[in-house]
Amino acid sequence: MFCEKGLAWESRQVDLFHHQQYDPAYLELNPKGVVPTLVHDGRPVIESTLICEYLDEMFPEPSLVPKSAYERARMRLWSKAVDEGLHEGVTEISFSAMFRERLKSAPESQRRARFRNVGDPRRRDRFVSTYELGVESPFVLWAIAAYERAFKAMEAALAEGGEWLVGSAFSLADINLTPYLARLEYLTLLDVWIEHRPRVRGWWEHAKSRGAFRAAISDPLTQKDREDMQAFGGKIKNRVRELHAGLPAFTA
């Protein structure tokens, strides 16, 4: 399958709804029970932002890391935004929109297993709150605020004149953010944040036109995947918009 590095790779699906991330064999690779996991030369590498840096170091051409130390630091700020808010945020938004509805109709034993198997008390609290309260969970509000901060910063960074987030070159800063915008778009929620941010909209059109985006994110989706995300996201869109409108003006 095509990627930005021109490397061949094989994708293996982990069904989160049926708890395959807690299979003992998978936990051997990723003790946190989360996705993704890269297995290279028989060794696992976890955390998406670290996986990206690992691949760039192992296969340095073409480089996806800026040349200057200052720009590398700027690039890693976007990785921190993913690790410190956007990853959890998209999980809570997606759970409140889709997986909550599916879990509500699942057997009680499956619901208990979903919460019992998390293993991380903080993560369990998030899932329980979002399951019980849906989009009214405080964790969803925090997710909406995290995305607002990120999109505000993106618009400012792009105003400096570059086509991409760090200077003129496509980098890991852009790659690390792309999946998180994709999920919001598939849920029909992305415009809540970017409809009045023309630079982010332009950046997004450039990002999703790349061959690697289509190969890794867009093309693997089935028509049913797309229809389900649109339907479930549409149910919470008005409330997400209301919560977003109620954020303090100084959110940053």
VENCOR-V61660 format. One record per residue. N is the residue number from 0. RES is the residue in one letter. PHI is phi in radians with two decimals (999 if undefined). OMEGA is omega as a letter, one per 30 degrees, with the letter a starting at -180 (none if undefined). NEAR is the number of other ideal C-beta (glycine too) atoms within 12 Angstrom. Layout:
BEGIN
n/res/phi/omega/near
N/RES/PHI/OMEGA/NEAR
N/RES/PHI/OMEGA/NEAR
END
This chain:
BEGIN
n/res/phi/omega/near
0/M/999/a/19
1/F/-1.23/l/19
2/C/-2.48/a/27
3/E/-1.03/a/32
4/K/-1.53/a/26
5/G/1.27/a/16
6/L/-1.58/l/21
7/A/-1.45/l/11
8/W/-2.62/a/21
9/E/-2.03/l/11
10/S/-1.68/l/19
11/R/-2.17/a/18
12/Q/-1.36/l/17
13/V/-2.06/a/22
14/D/-1.39/a/15
15/L/-1.20/a/26
16/F/-1.16/l/24
17/H/-1.75/l/18
18/H/1.14/l/27
19/Q/-1.16/l/22
20/Q/-1.22/l/30
21/Y/-1.84/l/28
22/D/-1.09/a/19
23/P/-0.93/a/14
24/A/-1.17/l/16
25/Y/-1.27/l/27
26/L/-1.10/l/21
27/E/-1.10/l/16
28/L/-1.45/a/26
29/N/-2.36/a/28
30/P/-1.05/l/17
31/K/-1.33/a/23
32/G/1.16/l/28
33/V/-2.24/l/28
34/V/-2.06/g/26
35/P/-1.63/l/30
36/T/-2.30/l/30
37/L/-1.73/l/29
38/V/-1.97/a/21
39/H/-2.28/a/19
40/D/0.95/l/9
41/G/1.38/a/8
42/R/-2.06/a/13
43/P/-1.48/l/23
44/V/-2.21/a/23
45/I/-2.05/a/25
46/E/1.35/a/23
47/S/-1.03/a/30
48/T/-1.17/l/32
49/L/-1.25/l/24
50/I/-1.04/a/30
51/C/-1.09/l/37
52/E/-1.17/l/28
53/Y/-1.04/a/27
54/L/-1.13/l/30
55/D/-1.18/l/29
56/E/-1.30/a/18
57/M/-1.27/a/18
58/F/-2.27/a/21
59/P/-1.28/l/14
60/E/-2.10/f/14
61/P/-1.28/a/17
62/S/-1.26/l/21
63/L/-2.01/l/34
64/V/-2.15/a/35
65/P/-1.04/a/28
66/K/-1.34/a/16
67/S/-1.50/l/14
68/A/-1.06/a/11
69/Y/-1.11/a/13
70/E/-1.23/l/26
71/R/-1.14/l/24
72/A/-1.12/l/16
73/R/-1.10/l/29
74/M/-1.03/a/37
75/R/-1.28/l/27
76/L/-1.10/l/28
77/W/-1.23/l/36
78/S/-1.09/l/35
79/K/-1.12/l/23
80/A/-1.07/l/32
81/V/-1.13/a/35
82/D/-1.21/a/25
83/E/-1.78/l/18
84/G/-3.01/a/30
85/L/-1.26/a/40
86/H/-1.14/l/33
87/E/-1.09/a/30
88/G/-1.07/a/38
89/V/-1.21/l/38
90/T/-1.11/a/33
91/E/-1.18/l/41
92/I/-1.13/l/48
93/S/-1.11/a/38
94/F/-1.12/a/40
95/S/-1.16/a/42
96/A/-1.50/a/36
97/M/-2.02/a/35
98/F/-1.17/l/31
99/R/-1.05/a/34
100/E/-1.12/l/24
101/R/-1.17/a/23
102/L/-1.21/l/29
103/K/-1.09/a/19
104/S/-1.65/a/12
105/A/-1.45/l/20
106/P/-1.04/a/12
107/E/-1.02/l/13
108/S/-1.09/l/13
109/Q/-1.23/l/19
110/R/-1.15/l/23
111/R/-1.07/l/18
112/A/-1.12/a/20
113/R/-1.06/a/32
114/F/-1.48/a/28
115/R/-1.14/a/19
116/N/-1.43/a/27
117/V/-1.06/l/26
118/G/1.43/a/21
119/D/-1.94/a/18
120/P/-0.96/a/12
121/R/-1.16/l/14
122/R/-1.17/l/25
123/R/-1.08/l/20
124/D/-1.03/l/20
125/R/-1.11/a/29
126/F/-1.15/l/35
127/V/-1.12/l/25
128/S/-1.07/a/26
129/T/-1.22/l/38
130/Y/-1.13/a/31
131/E/-1.33/a/22
132/L/-1.91/a/22
133/G/1.08/a/30
134/V/-1.18/l/37
135/E/-1.46/l/21
136/S/-1.11/l/30
137/P/-1.04/l/20
138/F/-1.18/l/36
139/V/-1.21/l/38
140/L/-1.07/l/30
141/W/-1.10/l/26
142/A/-1.13/l/41
143/I/-1.06/l/40
144/A/-1.18/l/30
145/A/-1.08/l/35
146/Y/-1.20/l/42
147/E/-1.07/l/35
148/R/-1.05/a/29
149/A/-1.14/a/40
150/F/-1.23/l/41
151/K/-1.10/l/27
152/A/-1.19/l/30
153/M/-1.09/a/38
154/E/-1.04/l/26
155/A/-1.18/a/19
156/A/-1.12/a/31
157/L/-1.23/l/31
158/A/-1.19/l/17
159/E/-1.26/l/18
160/G/1.99/l/12
161/G/-1.45/l/25
162/E/-1.27/a/20
163/W/-2.06/a/34
164/L/-1.22/l/43
165/V/-2.14/l/35
166/G/1.23/a/24
167/S/-1.67/a/16
168/A/-1.83/l/25
169/F/-1.12/a/30
170/S/-2.50/l/37
171/L/-1.07/l/37
172/A/-1.03/a/40
173/D/-1.22/a/41
174/I/-1.08/a/38
175/N/-1.13/a/37
176/L/-1.47/a/45
177/T/-0.95/a/40
178/P/-1.09/a/32
179/Y/-1.35/l/41
180/L/-1.26/a/39
181/A/-1.04/a/31
182/R/-1.09/l/34
183/L/-1.09/l/38
184/E/-1.14/a/31
185/Y/-1.14/l/31
186/L/-1.46/a/37
187/T/1.11/a/26
188/L/-1.87/a/41
189/L/-1.03/a/33
190/D/-1.14/l/22
191/V/-0.96/a/31
192/W/-1.68/a/40
193/I/-1.98/a/28
194/E/-1.07/l/16
195/H/-1.90/l/16
196/R/-2.19/a/27
197/P/-1.09/a/16
198/R/-1.20/l/26
199/V/-1.15/l/35
200/R/-1.07/l/23
201/G/-1.11/l/20
202/W/-1.02/a/32
203/W/-1.14/l/33
204/E/-1.11/l/19
205/H/-1.12/a/21
206/A/-1.11/a/35
207/K/-1.42/l/27
208/S/-1.51/a/15
209/R/-1.28/a/25
210/G/-1.04/a/18
211/A/-1.15/l/29
212/F/-1.10/a/29
213/R/-1.10/a/20
214/A/-1.19/a/21
215/A/-1.64/a/27
216/I/-2.06/a/28
217/S/-1.38/a/24
218/D/-1.09/a/19
219/P/-1.16/a/18
220/L/-1.26/l/22
221/T/-1.47/l/13
222/Q/-1.07/l/11
223/K/-1.15/l/10
224/D/-0.96/a/21
225/R/-1.13/a/22
226/E/-1.14/l/17
227/D/-1.12/a/24
228/M/-1.12/l/32
229/Q/-1.09/a/24
230/A/-1.18/a/19
231/F/-1.22/l/30
232/G/-1.10/l/33
233/G/-1.08/a/20
234/K/-1.21/a/22
235/I/-1.88/a/38
236/K/-1.05/a/28
237/N/-1.07/a/16
238/R/-1.24/l/26
239/V/-1.07/l/39
240/R/-1.11/l/22
241/E/-1.13/l/17
242/L/-1.13/l/31
243/H/-1.11/l/35
244/A/-1.14/a/17
245/G/-1.53/l/15
246/L/-1.15/l/25
247/P/-1.01/a/13
248/A/-1.07/a/9
249/F/-1.57/l/9
250/T/-0.88/a/23
251/A/-2.79/none/15
END
